[in-house]
């Protein structure tokens, strides 16, 4: 957001299991973002809860698990990231930490988000204008 000088949008991250053990996962995506000049300062793992729906205009899921969890626990429907990006109701492929090419998968994921986010923002803006 800083690189695009977009000051109208604040992006936050919250997880449905943000307090779970993530020791099997790598922090390589943080290294990749740092190398690309993406500011990750201030990032903390945050648990999604009811207040998330009050604090943020849009809650976006990455997978069907996210959509189902939120529907079951909060009786709310949320879009998947790819629905907002390309109109396809498919999950974002995060990759498996024990894959031999996990580092490359993470790099491709970061590149995917970097490319997709301006389009997602434009699509969200267009949807808001239609309301």
Number of C-alpha atoms within 10 A of each C-alpha: 15 8 8 7 8 10 8 6 9 9 7 11 14 16 14 15 13 14 10 10 8 10 7 9 10 14 12 14 18 18 14 18 17 13 10 13 10 16 14 11 8 5 10 11 12 15 15 16 14 11 8 16 13 9 9 11 8 13 20 17 24 17 18 15 12 19 18 16 15 20 13 11 10 12 10 13 15 16 18 22 23 19 18 20 20 13 12 11 15 14 16 16 11 14 14 13 14 10 10 9 11 17 17 15 18 23 17 15 17 19 14 12 15 15 12 16 15 15 15 18 14 13 17 15 11 11 11 9 8 7 5
